[in-house]
Amino acid sequence: MKKPDHLILLCNSYRMVGEAKGTCLKRGSTDLIQYLTEEAADRGLDVAVTTTACLNICPQGPVIIIQPDNYYYGGITDEDKIDEILEALEENKAVEEYLISD
């Protein structure tokens, strides 16, 4: 099996008890999953898109992580921001404006 060039993780706020109730979910992360997946495919990006449990950085959510680049993006609340992130990924760059740190 060939590994994709990038793994894109989108926080979906699931907790250990299985209930999604965190900030990312409340700010619309589930509405962005399909768009992110389809847009990456339309651009021909070699990526796998998946959701995660709570990442415990709720104040900065919704959060997207791109691996292996280790980019943590916060406040990704709409399709325009996803477009910017995917455009930067195509150019092997980061969108500095959305990067978050600990």
Order of alpha helices (4+ residues) and beta strands (2+ residues): beta-alpha-alpha-beta-beta-beta-alpha
